[in-house]
Amino acid sequence: MCLAIPVQVVELGPGEMAIVDAGGVRKEISLALVEDVAVGDYVILHVGYALQKLDEDEARRTLELFAQFGGLGAPAAP
């Protein structure tokens, strides 16, 4: 079983790297598999790689479900 989670891009790094926020935890990931990612975008993260961009509403709904089940916290309201 695999788990991929929505994370928000908070900083673009050199090459195809970025810093993302996952429930308050920041992590460096690779954007090598996804095109046209900008700061503020949500991506699906799996083992250090962004797999695809995700609509913000869908990302927030998914994070809220995780929070209900004791997983990642829901993101703060903008």
All heavy atoms as a GROMACS GRO file, in nm:
protein
  573
    1MET      N    1   0.084  -0.117   0.000
    1MET     CA    2   0.000   0.000   0.000
    1MET      C    3   0.088   0.124   0.000
    1MET      O    4   0.186   0.132   0.072
    1MET     CB    5  -0.086   0.000   0.125
    1MET     CG    6  -0.180   0.116   0.133
    1MET     SD    7  -0.292   0.091   0.271
    1MET     CE    8  -0.302   0.256   0.327
    2CYS      N    9   0.052   0.220  -0.083
    2CYS     CA   10   0.128   0.344  -0.093
    2CYS      C   11   0.043   0.459  -0.043
    2CYS      O   12  -0.078   0.457  -0.052
    2CYS     CB   13   0.166   0.372  -0.237
    2CYS     SG   14   0.274   0.247  -0.306
    3LEU      N   15   0.110   0.560   0.009
    3LEU     CA   16   0.040   0.679   0.055
    3LEU      C   17   0.105   0.800  -0.010
    3LEU      O   18   0.226   0.816  -0.004
    3LEU     CB   19   0.049   0.691   0.207
    3LEU     CG   20  -0.013   0.817   0.266
    3LEU    CD1   21  -0.164   0.818   0.242
    3LEU    CD2   22   0.017   0.826   0.414
    4ALA      N   23   0.023   0.881  -0.072
    4ALA     CA   24   0.068   1.009  -0.127
    4ALA      C   25  -0.017   1.116  -0.061
    4ALA      O   26  -0.137   1.098  -0.042
    4ALA     CB   27   0.051   1.011  -0.278
    5ILE      N   28   0.045   1.227  -0.024
    5ILE     CA   29  -0.027   1.331   0.049
    5ILE      C   30  -0.017   1.464  -0.024
    5ILE      O   31   0.082   1.493  -0.092
    5ILE     CB   32   0.026   1.347   0.193
    5ILE    CG1   33   0.175   1.382   0.192
    5ILE    CG2   34   0.001   1.221   0.274
    5ILE    CD1   35   0.229   1.421   0.326
    6PRO      N   36  -0.120   1.548  -0.010
    6PRO     CA   37  -0.112   1.682  -0.066
    6PRO      C   38  -0.023   1.771   0.019
    6PRO      O   39  -0.033   1.768   0.142
    6PRO     CB   40  -0.256   1.734  -0.063
    6PRO     CG   41  -0.340   1.628  -0.002
    6PRO     CD   42  -0.251   1.520   0.046
    7VAL      N   43   0.064   1.845  -0.046
    7VAL     CA   44   0.152   1.941   0.022
    7VAL      C   45   0.153   2.069  -0.059
    7VAL      O   46   0.128   2.068  -0.180
    7VAL     CB   47   0.295   1.887   0.038
    7VAL    CG1   48   0.299   1.767   0.131
    7VAL    CG2   49   0.357   1.851  -0.096
    8GLN      N   50   0.183   2.181   0.007
    8GLN     CA   51   0.186   2.309  -0.062
    8GLN      C   52   0.330   2.352  -0.084
    8GLN      O   53   0.414   2.346   0.008
    8GLN     CB   54   0.113   2.416   0.017
    8GLN     CG   55   0.101   2.546  -0.058
    8GLN     CD   56   0.015   2.647   0.015
    8GLN    OE1   57   0.013   2.651   0.138
    8GLN    NE2   58  -0.054   2.730  -0.060
    9VAL      N   59   0.360   2.395  -0.205
    9VAL     CA   60   0.493   2.445  -0.239
    9VAL      C   61   0.511   2.583  -0.177
    9VAL      O   62   0.430   2.673  -0.201
    9VAL     CB   63   0.512   2.451  -0.393
    9VAL    CG1   64   0.649   2.510  -0.428
    9VAL    CG2   65   0.496   2.313  -0.454
   10VAL      N   66   0.614   2.598  -0.096
   10VAL     CA   67   0.639   2.727  -0.030
   10VAL      C   68   0.764   2.797  -0.084
   10VAL      O   69   0.782   2.916  -0.061
   10VAL     CB   70   0.647   2.713   0.124
   10VAL    CG1   71   0.512   2.670   0.179
   10VAL    CG2   72   0.756   2.618   0.166
   11GLU      N   73   0.849   2.722  -0.154
   11GLU     CA   74   0.972   2.780  -0.208
   11GLU      C   75   1.023   2.693  -0.322
   11GLU      O   76   1.024   2.570  -0.310
   11GLU     CB   77   1.076   2.787  -0.096
   11GLU     CG   78   1.207   2.850  -0.133
   11GLU     CD   79   1.304   2.851  -0.015
   11GLU    OE1   80   1.259   2.859   0.101
   11GLU    OE2   81   1.425   2.842  -0.041
   12LEU      N   82   1.064   2.757  -0.430
   12LEU     CA   83   1.128   2.683  -0.539
   12LEU      C   84   1.279   2.689  -0.518
   12LEU      O   85   1.333   2.794  -0.484
   12LEU     CB   86   1.091   2.743  -0.675
   12LEU     CG   87   0.943   2.734  -0.711
   12LEU    CD1   88   0.915   2.808  -0.841
   12LEU    CD2   89   0.898   2.590  -0.720
   13GLY      N   90   1.344   2.576  -0.535
   13GLY     CA   91   1.487   2.568  -0.515
   13GLY      C   92   1.561   2.556  -0.647
   13GLY      O   93   1.502   2.568  -0.754
   14PRO      N   94   1.689   2.528  -0.639
   14PRO     CA   95   1.768   2.511  -0.761
   14PRO      C   96   1.728   2.383  -0.836
   14PRO      O   97   1.681   2.287  -0.775
   14PRO     CB   98   1.912   2.502  -0.710
   14PRO     CG   99   1.900   2.458  -0.568
   14PRO     CD  100   1.768   2.510  -0.518
   15GLY      N  101   1.747   2.387  -0.966
   15GLY     CA  102   1.714   2.269  -1.046
   15GLY      C  103   1.566   2.239  -1.037
   15GLY      O  104   1.482   2.327  -1.052
   16GLU      N  105   1.534   2.117  -1.008
   16GLU     CA  106   1.394   2.073  -1.000
   16GLU      C  107   1.353   2.044  -0.856
   16GLU      O  108   1.272   1.956  -0.831
   16GLU     CB  109   1.375   1.949  -1.088
   16GLU     CG  110   1.402   1.978  -1.234
   16GLU     CD  111   1.394   1.855  -1.321
   16GLU    OE1  112   1.432   1.745  -1.275
   16GLU    OE2  113   1.350   1.868  -1.435
   17MET      N  114   1.408   2.121  -0.763
   17MET     CA  115   1.380   2.100  -0.621
   17MET      C  116   1.286   2.209  -0.569
   17MET      O  117   1.277   2.317  -0.625
   17MET     CB  118   1.510   2.099  -0.541
   17MET     CG  119   1.610   1.993  -0.585
   17MET     SD  120   1.544   1.825  -0.583
   17MET     CE  121   1.537   1.795  -0.408
   18ALA      N  122   1.216   2.177  -0.459
   18ALA     CA  123   1.127   2.274  -0.395
   18ALA      C  124   1.117   2.240  -0.247
   18ALA      O  125   1.144   2.127  -0.206
   18ALA     CB  126   0.989   2.269  -0.458
   19ILE      N  127   1.076   2.339  -0.170
   19ILE     CA  128   1.043   2.318  -0.029
   19ILE      C  129   0.891   2.319  -0.021
   19ILE      O  130   0.826   2.409  -0.076
   19ILE     CB  131   1.102   2.429   0.062
   19ILE    CG1  132   1.254   2.440   0.044
   19ILE    CG2  133   1.062   2.406   0.208
   19ILE    CD1  134   1.331   2.319   0.091
   20VAL      N  135   0.836   2.219   0.048
   20VAL     CA  136   0.691   2.210   0.064
   20VAL      C  137   0.656   2.209   0.211
   20VAL      O  138   0.740   2.180   0.296
   20VAL     CB  139   0.634   2.083  -0.005
   20VAL    CG1  140   0.656   2.089  -0.155
   20VAL    CG2  141   0.693   1.956   0.054
   21ASP      N  142   0.531   2.243   0.238
   21ASP     CA  143   0.478   2.239   0.374
   21ASP      C  144   0.378   2.126   0.384
   21ASP      O  145   0.283   2.120   0.306
   21ASP     CB  146   0.411   2.372   0.407
   21ASP     CG  147   0.362   2.376   0.550
   21ASP    OD1  148   0.253   2.321   0.575
   21ASP    OD2  149   0.432   2.431   0.636
   22ALA      N  150   0.401   2.036   0.477
   22ALA     CA  151   0.313   1.922   0.501
   22ALA      C  152   0.264   1.930   0.646
   22ALA      O  153   0.331   1.880   0.736
   22ALA     CB  154   0.385   1.790   0.475
   23GLY      N  155   0.154   1.999   0.669
   23GLY     CA  156   0.101   2.010   0.804
   23GLY      C  157   0.194   2.077   0.901
   23GLY      O  158   0.201   2.039   1.018
   24GLY      N  159   0.269   2.176   0.855
   24GLY     CA  160   0.363   2.248   0.940
   24GLY      C  161   0.506   2.197   0.933
   24GLY      O  162   0.597   2.259   0.984
   25VAL      N  163   0.526   2.084   0.868
   25VAL     CA  164   0.660   2.029   0.850
   25VAL      C  165   0.707   2.066   0.710
   25VAL      O  166   0.636   2.043   0.612
   25VAL     CB  167   0.660   1.875   0.866
   25VAL    CG1  168   0.796   1.817   0.835
   25VAL    CG2  169   0.614   1.837   1.005
   26ARG      N  170   0.826   2.124   0.702
   26ARG     CA  171   0.880   2.161   0.571
   26ARG      C  172   0.982   2.057   0.528
   26ARG      O  173   1.060   2.007   0.608
   26ARG     CB  174   0.942   2.299   0.576
   26ARG     CG  175   0.832   2.402   0.597
   26ARG     CD  176   0.876   2.540   0.574
   26ARG     NE  177   0.757   2.626   0.584
   26ARG     CZ  178   0.751   2.745   0.532
   26ARG    NH1  179   0.854   2.794   0.468
   26ARG    NH2  180   0.642   2.817   0.543
   27LYS      N  181   0.977   2.026   0.397
   27LYS     CA  182   1.061   1.919   0.343
   27LYS      C  183   1.103   1.957   0.202
   27LYS      O  184   1.026   2.016   0.127
   27LYS     CB  185   0.980   1.790   0.340
   27LYS     CG  186   1.050   1.672   0.280
   27LYS     CD  187   0.968   1.546   0.296
   27LYS     CE  188   1.033   1.425   0.232
   27LYS     NZ  189   1.167   1.397   0.273
   28GLU      N  190   1.225   1.921   0.166
   28GLU     CA  191   1.273   1.941   0.030
   28GLU      C  192   1.231   1.821  -0.055
   28GLU      O  193   1.249   1.707  -0.014
   28GLU     CB  194   1.424   1.958   0.026
   28GLU     CG  195   1.476   1.989  -0.114
   28GLU     CD  196   1.626   2.014  -0.116
   28GLU    OE1  197   1.700   1.935  -0.055
   28GLU    OE2  198   1.667   2.113  -0.179
   29ILE      N  199   1.173   1.850  -0.171
   29ILE     CA  200   1.128   1.743  -0.260
   29ILE      C  201   1.172   1.771  -0.403
   29ILE      O  202   1.214   1.881  -0.436
   29ILE     CB  203   0.974   1.727  -0.257
   29ILE    CG1  204   0.905   1.848  -0.320
   29ILE    CG2  205   0.926   1.703  -0.115
   29ILE    CD1  206   0.760   1.823  -0.359
   30SER      N  207   1.155   1.672  -0.488
   30SER     CA  208   1.186   1.685  -0.630
   30SER      C  209   1.059   1.714  -0.709
   30SER      O  210   0.955   1.652  -0.688
   30SER     CB  211   1.248   1.555  -0.683
   30SER     OG  212   1.262   1.562  -0.824
   31LEU      N  213   1.070   1.808  -0.803
   31LEU     CA  214   0.962   1.840  -0.895
   31LEU      C  215   0.988   1.782  -1.034
   31LEU      O  216   0.924   1.820  -1.131
   31LEU     CB  217   0.944   1.992  -0.906
   31LEU     CG  218   0.907   2.068  -0.779
   31LEU    CD1  219   0.906   2.218  -0.805
   31LEU    CD2  220   0.774   2.020  -0.725
   32ALA      N  221   1.082   1.688  -1.045
   32ALA     CA  222   1.125   1.636  -1.173
   32ALA      C  223   1.012   1.573  -1.255
   32ALA      O  224   1.019   1.570  -1.378
   32ALA     CB  225   1.237   1.533  -1.154
   33LEU      N  226   0.906   1.527  -1.190
   33LEU     CA  227   0.799   1.458  -1.261
   33LEU      C  228   0.680   1.548  -1.293
   33LEU      O  229   0.582   1.502  -1.354
   33LEU     CB  230   0.751   1.338  -1.177
   33LEU     CG  231   0.858   1.236  -1.138
   33LEU    CD1  232   0.800   1.131  -1.046
   33LEU    CD2  233   0.918   1.174  -1.263
   34VAL      N  234   0.685   1.676  -1.252
   34VAL     CA  235   0.571   1.767  -1.268
   34VAL      C  236   0.619   1.895  -1.335
   34VAL      O  237   0.725   1.947  -1.301
   34VAL     CB  238   0.507   1.799  -1.131
   34VAL    CG1  239   0.385   1.887  -1.148
   34VAL    CG2  240   0.471   1.671  -1.058
   35GLU      N  241   0.539   1.947  -1.428
   35GLU     CA  242   0.576   2.071  -1.496
   35GLU      C  243   0.496   2.189  -1.443
   35GLU      O  244   0.386   2.173  -1.390
   35GLU     CB  245   0.548   2.057  -1.646
   35GLU     CG  246   0.634   1.954  -1.714
   35GLU     CD  247   0.605   1.944  -1.863
   35GLU    OE1  248   0.516   2.017  -1.913
   35GLU    OE2  249   0.669   1.863  -1.929
   36ASP      N  250   0.552   2.308  -1.460
   36ASP     CA  251   0.484   2.434  -1.431
   36ASP      C  252   0.433   2.446  -1.288
   36ASP      O  253   0.319   2.486  -1.266
   36ASP     CB  254   0.368   2.456  -1.530
   36ASP     CG  255   0.414   2.459  -1.674
   36ASP    OD1  256   0.520   2.518  -1.700
   36ASP    OD2  257   0.343   2.404  -1.760
   37VAL      N  258   0.516   2.414  -1.192
   37VAL     CA  259   0.478   2.428  -1.051
   37VAL      C  260   0.527   2.564  -1.001
   37VAL      O  261   0.641   2.603  -1.029
   37VAL     CB  262   0.538   2.314  -0.965
   37VAL    CG1  263   0.508   2.336  -0.818
   37VAL    CG2  264   0.485   2.180  -1.012
   38ALA      N  265   0.440   2.633  -0.928
   38ALA     CA  266   0.474   2.765  -0.874
   38ALA      C  267   0.453   2.764  -0.723
   38ALA      O  268   0.383   2.677  -0.670
   38ALA     CB  269   0.387   2.872  -0.937
   39VAL      N  270   0.514   2.862  -0.655
   39VAL     CA  271   0.492   2.878  -0.512
   39VAL      C  272   0.342   2.897  -0.489
   39VAL      O  273   0.275   2.971  -0.562
   39VAL     CB  274   0.572   2.998  -0.457
   39VAL    CG1  275   0.532   3.030  -0.314
   39VAL    CG2  276   0.722   2.969  -0.466
   40GLY      N  277   0.288   2.826  -0.390
   40GLY     CA  278   0.146   2.831  -0.359
   40GLY      C  279   0.068   2.715  -0.416
   40GLY      O  280  -0.042   2.686  -0.371
   41ASP      N  281   0.123   2.647  -0.518
   41ASP     CA  282   0.056   2.530  -0.575
   41ASP      C  283   0.057   2.414  -0.478
   41ASP      O  284   0.147   2.403  -0.393
   41ASP     CB  285   0.127   2.483  -0.704
   41ASP     CG  286   0.102   2.573  -0.823
   41ASP    OD1  287   0.011   2.658  -0.817
   41ASP    OD2  288   0.176   2.557  -0.923
   42TYR      N  289  -0.042   2.328  -0.490
   42TYR     CA  290  -0.045   2.202  -0.416
   42TYR      C  291  -0.004   2.091  -0.510
   42TYR      O  292  -0.041   2.091  -0.628
   42TYR     CB  293  -0.185   2.173  -0.361
   42TYR     CG  294  -0.218   2.255  -0.239
   42TYR    CD1  295  -0.269   2.382  -0.250
   42TYR    CD2  296  -0.196   2.202  -0.110
   42TYR    CE1  297  -0.299   2.457  -0.137
   42TYR    CE2  298  -0.226   2.277   0.002
   42TYR     CZ  299  -0.277   2.404  -0.012
   42TYR     OH  300  -0.306   2.477   0.100
   43VAL      N  301   0.074   1.996  -0.458
   43VAL     CA  302   0.114   1.879  -0.534
   43VAL      C  303   0.091   1.755  -0.448
   43VAL      O  304   0.081   1.764  -0.326
   43VAL     CB  305   0.263   1.885  -0.578
   43VAL    CG1  306   0.287   2.000  -0.676
   43VAL    CG2  307   0.357   1.896  -0.459
   44ILE      N  308   0.080   1.642  -0.514
   44ILE     CA  309   0.072   1.514  -0.444
   44ILE      C  310   0.215   1.464  -0.425
   44ILE      O  311   0.290   1.453  -0.522
   44ILE     CB  312  -0.008   1.411  -0.527
   44ILE    CG1  313  -0.151   1.456  -0.547
   44ILE    CG2  314  -0.003   1.273  -0.463
   44ILE    CD1  315  -0.232   1.458  -0.420
   45LEU      N  316   0.253   1.436  -0.301
   45LEU     CA  317   0.389   1.395  -0.266
   45LEU      C  318   0.393   1.246  -0.231
   45LEU      O  319   0.312   1.199  -0.152
   45LEU     CB  320   0.438   1.476  -0.146
   45LEU     CG  321   0.573   1.436  -0.087
   45LEU    CD1  322   0.685   1.463  -0.187
   45LEU    CD2  323   0.597   1.509   0.043
   46HIS      N  324   0.488   1.177  -0.292
   46HIS     CA  325   0.511   1.035  -0.260
   46HIS      C  326   0.661   1.011  -0.263
   46HIS      O  327   0.726   1.041  -0.364
   46HIS     CB  328   0.440   0.945  -0.360
   46HIS     CG  329   0.463   0.799  -0.336
   46HIS    ND1  330   0.417   0.735  -0.222
   46HIS    CD2  331   0.527   0.706  -0.410
   46HIS    CE1  332   0.452   0.608  -0.228
   46HIS    NE2  333   0.519   0.588  -0.341
   47VAL      N  334   0.715   0.960  -0.155
   47VAL     CA  335   0.859   0.929  -0.136
   47VAL      C  336   0.953   1.034  -0.194
   47VAL      O  337   1.048   1.003  -0.264
   47VAL     CB  338   0.896   0.787  -0.186
   47VAL    CG1  339   0.832   0.681  -0.102
   47VAL    CG2  340   0.865   0.766  -0.334
   48GLY      N  341   0.925   1.161  -0.163
   48GLY     CA  342   1.016   1.268  -0.201
   48GLY      C  343   0.995   1.326  -0.338
   48GLY      O  344   1.069   1.416  -0.379
   49TYR      N  345   0.896   1.279  -0.412
   49TYR     CA  346   0.868   1.329  -0.547
   49TYR      C  347   0.726   1.381  -0.558
   49TYR      O  348   0.632   1.315  -0.512
   49TYR     CB  349   0.885   1.217  -0.651
   49TYR     CG  350   1.027   1.180  -0.678
   49TYR    CD1  351   1.092   1.086  -0.598
   49TYR    CD2  352   1.100   1.240  -0.780
   49TYR    CE1  353   1.224   1.052  -0.621
   49TYR    CE2  354   1.232   1.206  -0.804
   49TYR     CZ  355   1.293   1.112  -0.724
   49TYR     OH  356   1.424   1.079  -0.747
   50ALA      N  357   0.711   1.496  -0.621
   50ALA     CA  358   0.578   1.545  -0.655
   50ALA      C  359   0.531   1.463  -0.775
   50ALA      O  360   0.602   1.450  -0.874
   50ALA     CB  361   0.582   1.693  -0.691
   51LEU      N  362   0.411   1.405  -0.765
   51LEU     CA  363   0.359   1.321  -0.873
   51LEU      C  364   0.269   1.399  -0.968
   51LEU      O  365   0.263   1.368  -1.087
   51LEU     CB  366   0.282   1.203  -0.816
   51LEU     CG  367   0.360   1.108  -0.727
   51LEU    CD1  368   0.269   0.997  -0.676
   51LEU    CD2  369   0.479   1.051  -0.802
   52GLN      N  370   0.194   1.495  -0.915
   52GLN     CA  371   0.107   1.578  -0.999
   52GLN      C  372   0.060   1.699  -0.921
   52GLN      O  373   0.064   1.699  -0.798
   52GLN     CB  374  -0.015   1.500  -1.050
   52GLN     CG  375  -0.115   1.467  -0.941
   52GLN     CD  376  -0.232   1.385  -0.994
   52GLN    OE1  377  -0.212   1.289  -1.067
   52GLN    NE2  378  -0.352   1.425  -0.958
   53LYS      N  379   0.017   1.802  -0.994
   53LYS     CA  380  -0.043   1.918  -0.929
   53LYS      C  381  -0.184   1.882  -0.886
   53LYS      O  382  -0.246   1.794  -0.944
   53LYS     CB  383  -0.044   2.037  -1.025
   53LYS     CG  384   0.094   2.097  -1.046
   53LYS     CD  385   0.099   2.203  -1.152
   53LYS     CE  386   0.014   2.322  -1.127
   53LYS     NZ  387   0.036   2.431  -1.224
   54LEU      N  388  -0.232   1.953  -0.784
   54LEU     CA  389  -0.363   1.925  -0.728
   54LEU      C  390  -0.437   2.057  -0.706
   54LEU      O  391  -0.378   2.154  -0.660
   54LEU     CB  392  -0.346   1.852  -0.595
   54LEU     CG  393  -0.470   1.804  -0.522
   54LEU    CD1  394  -0.545   1.700  -0.605
   54LEU    CD2  395  -0.432   1.746  -0.388
   55ASP      N  396  -0.564   2.058  -0.738
   55ASP     CA  397  -0.650   2.173  -0.714
   55ASP      C  398  -0.650   2.206  -0.564
   55ASP      O  399  -0.657   2.116  -0.480
   55ASP     CB  400  -0.791   2.136  -0.762
   55ASP     CG  401  -0.892   2.242  -0.728
   55ASP    OD1  402  -0.896   2.342  -0.800
   55ASP    OD2  403  -0.964   2.223  -0.629
   56GLU      N  404  -0.644   2.335  -0.531
   56GLU     CA  405  -0.637   2.376  -0.390
   56GLU      C  406  -0.757   2.327  -0.308
   56GLU      O  407  -0.741   2.281  -0.195
   56GLU     CB  408  -0.628   2.528  -0.380
   56GLU     CG  409  -0.618   2.578  -0.237
   56GLU     CD  410  -0.599   2.727  -0.225
   56GLU    OE1  411  -0.583   2.795  -0.328
   56GLU    OE2  412  -0.601   2.776  -0.110
   57ASP      N  413  -0.877   2.335  -0.364
   57ASP     CA  414  -0.995   2.288  -0.290
   57ASP      C  415  -0.986   2.139  -0.260
   57ASP      O  416  -1.018   2.094  -0.149
   57ASP     CB  417  -1.124   2.318  -0.368
   57ASP     CG  418  -1.155   2.466  -0.374
   57ASP    OD1  419  -1.112   2.540  -0.283
   57ASP    OD2  420  -1.223   2.508  -0.470
   58GLU      N  421  -0.944   2.061  -0.358
   58GLU     CA  422  -0.930   1.916  -0.337
   58GLU      C  423  -0.822   1.887  -0.233
   58GLU      O  424  -0.838   1.800  -0.148
   58GLU     CB  425  -0.897   1.846  -0.469
   58GLU     CG  426  -0.887   1.696  -0.458
   58GLU     CD  427  -1.019   1.628  -0.421
   58GLU    OE1  428  -1.126   1.684  -0.451
   58GLU    OE2  429  -1.014   1.520  -0.361
   59ALA      N  430  -0.711   1.961  -0.238
   59ALA     CA  431  -0.604   1.943  -0.141
   59ALA      C  432  -0.654   1.971   0.001
   59ALA      O  433  -0.630   1.893   0.093
   59ALA     CB  434  -0.486   2.035  -0.174
   60ARG      N  435  -0.727   2.079   0.018
   60ARG     CA  436  -0.778   2.115   0.151
   60ARG      C  437  -0.879   2.012   0.202
   60ARG      O  438  -0.876   1.976   0.320
   60ARG     CB  439  -0.840   2.254   0.148
   60ARG     CG  440  -0.734   2.362   0.134
   60ARG     CD  441  -0.792   2.501   0.153
   60ARG     NE  442  -0.690   2.602   0.135
   60ARG     CZ  443  -0.601   2.636   0.228
   60ARG    NH1  444  -0.600   2.576   0.343
   60ARG    NH2  445  -0.511   2.729   0.204
   61ARG      N  446  -0.966   1.964   0.114
   61ARG     CA  447  -1.062   1.861   0.156
   61ARG      C  448  -0.990   1.734   0.200
   61ARG      O  449  -1.025   1.672   0.301
   61ARG     CB  450  -1.160   1.828   0.042
   61ARG     CG  451  -1.267   1.934   0.024
   61ARG     CD  452  -1.380   1.886  -0.066
   61ARG     NE  453  -1.336   1.846  -0.199
   61ARG     CZ  454  -1.329   1.928  -0.304
   61ARG    NH1  455  -1.361   2.055  -0.291
   61ARG    NH2  456  -1.290   1.882  -0.420
   62THR      N  457  -0.888   1.695   0.126
   62THR     CA  458  -0.812   1.575   0.160
   62THR      C  459  -0.739   1.592   0.293
   62THR      O  460  -0.740   1.503   0.378
   62THR     CB  461  -0.712   1.540   0.048
   62THR    OG1  462  -0.784   1.521  -0.074
   62THR    CG2  463  -0.632   1.415   0.081
   63LEU      N  464  -0.676   1.709   0.313
   63LEU     CA  465  -0.605   1.735   0.438
   63LEU      C  466  -0.702   1.739   0.557
   63LEU      O  467  -0.668   1.692   0.667
   63LEU     CB  468  -0.526   1.865   0.429
   63LEU     CG  469  -0.404   1.857   0.335
   63LEU    CD1  470  -0.347   1.996   0.311
   63LEU    CD2  471  -0.299   1.762   0.389
   64GLU      N  472  -0.822   1.789   0.536
   64GLU     CA  473  -0.922   1.789   0.644
   64GLU      C  474  -0.962   1.646   0.680
   64GLU      O  475  -0.981   1.615   0.798
   64GLU     CB  476  -1.043   1.872   0.602
   64GLU     CG  477  -1.015   2.021   0.603
   64GLU     CD  478  -1.125   2.105   0.540
   64GLU    OE1  479  -1.230   2.049   0.500
   64GLU    OE2  480  -1.105   2.227   0.528
   65LEU      N  481  -0.975   1.560   0.580
   65LEU     CA  482  -1.005   1.418   0.608
   65LEU      C  483  -0.892   1.353   0.686
   65LEU      O  484  -0.916   1.278   0.782
   65LEU     CB  485  -1.029   1.342   0.478
   65LEU     CG  486  -1.163   1.363   0.412
   65LEU    CD1  487  -1.166   1.295   0.275
   65LEU    CD2  488  -1.275   1.309   0.499
   66PHE      N  489  -0.767   1.379   0.647
   66PHE     CA  490  -0.653   1.325   0.722
   66PHE      C  491  -0.658   1.372   0.867
   66PHE      O  492  -0.631   1.294   0.959
   66PHE     CB  493  -0.520   1.368   0.660
   66PHE     CG  494  -0.481   1.294   0.535
   66PHE    CD1  495  -0.389   1.349   0.446
   66PHE    CD2  496  -0.532   1.169   0.504
   66PHE    CE1  497  -0.350   1.282   0.332
   66PHE    CE2  498  -0.495   1.101   0.390
   66PHE     CZ  499  -0.404   1.158   0.304
   67ALA      N  500  -0.691   1.500   0.889
   67ALA     CA  501  -0.697   1.554   1.025
   67ALA      C  502  -0.805   1.483   1.107
   67ALA      O  503  -0.784   1.455   1.225
   67ALA     CB  504  -0.723   1.704   1.020
   68GLN      N  505  -0.917   1.451   1.045
   68GLN     CA  506  -1.025   1.381   1.115
   68GLN      C  507  -0.982   1.242   1.160
   68GLN      O  508  -1.029   1.192   1.262
   68GLN     CB  509  -1.148   1.368   1.025
   68GLN     CG  510  -1.221   1.497   1.003
   68GLN     CD  511  -1.338   1.479   0.906
   68GLN    OE1  512  -1.380   1.368   0.877
   68GLN    NE2  513  -1.388   1.591   0.855
   69PHE      N  514  -0.894   1.180   1.086
   69PHE     CA  515  -0.848   1.045   1.118
   69PHE      C  516  -0.715   1.044   1.190
   69PHE      O  517  -0.651   0.941   1.201
   69PHE     CB  518  -0.841   0.961   0.990
   69PHE     CG  519  -0.975   0.937   0.928
   69PHE    CD1  520  -1.010   0.998   0.810
   69PHE    CD2  521  -1.069   0.858   0.991
   69PHE    CE1  522  -1.134   0.979   0.752
   69PHE    CE2  523  -1.194   0.838   0.936
   69PHE     CZ  524  -1.227   0.899   0.815
   70GLY      N  525  -0.671   1.160   1.239
   70GLY     CA  526  -0.550   1.166   1.319
   70GLY      C  527  -0.422   1.174   1.240
   70GLY      O  528  -0.314   1.154   1.291
   71GLY      N  529  -0.433   1.207   1.111
   71GLY     CA  530  -0.314   1.221   1.026
   71GLY      C  531  -0.264   1.363   1.029
   71GLY      O  532  -0.267   1.430   1.132
   72LEU      N  533  -0.226   1.413   0.915
   72LEU     CA  534  -0.176   1.550   0.903
   72LEU      C  535  -0.283   1.649   0.944
   72LEU      O  536  -0.401   1.625   0.922
   72LEU     CB  537  -0.137   1.580   0.758
   72LEU     CG  538  -0.016   1.508   0.704
   72LEU    CD1  539   0.000   1.541   0.556
   72LEU    CD2  540   0.108   1.545   0.778
   73GLY      N  541  -0.241   1.758   1.002
   73GLY     CA  542  -0.336   1.863   1.040
   73GLY      C  543  -0.387   1.935   0.919
   73GLY      O  544  -0.321   1.943   0.816
   74ALA      N  545  -0.507   1.988   0.929
   74ALA     CA  546  -0.564   2.068   0.822
   74ALA      C  547  -0.485   2.198   0.811
   74ALA      O  548  -0.437   2.252   0.910
   74ALA     CB  549  -0.710   2.098   0.849
   75PRO      N  550  -0.469   2.250   0.689
   75PRO     CA  551  -0.393   2.374   0.672
   75PRO      C  552  -0.469   2.490   0.734
   75PRO      O  553  -0.592   2.488   0.745
   75PRO     CB  554  -0.383   2.389   0.521
   75PRO     CG  555  -0.497   2.311   0.466
   75PRO     CD  556  -0.521   2.198   0.565
   76ALA      N  557  -0.393   2.590   0.773
   76ALA     CA  558  -0.454   2.712   0.827
   76ALA      C  559  -0.532   2.783   0.719
   76ALA      O  560  -0.494   2.778   0.601
   76ALA     CB  561  -0.345   2.804   0.882
   77ALA      N  562  -0.639   2.848   0.756
   77ALA     CA  563  -0.719   2.923   0.660
   77ALA      C  564  -0.636   3.040   0.606
   77ALA      O  565  -0.562   3.101   0.682
   77ALA     CB  566  -0.845   2.975   0.726
   78PRO      N  567  -0.648   3.068   0.477
   78PRO     CA  568  -0.567   3.179   0.419
   78PRO      C  569  -0.610   3.314   0.469
   78PRO      O  570  -0.711   3.340   0.518
   78PRO     CB  571  -0.593   3.168   0.269
   78PRO     CG  572  -0.704   3.070   0.249
   78PRO     CD  573  -0.730   3.003   0.380
   0.00000   0.00000   0.00000
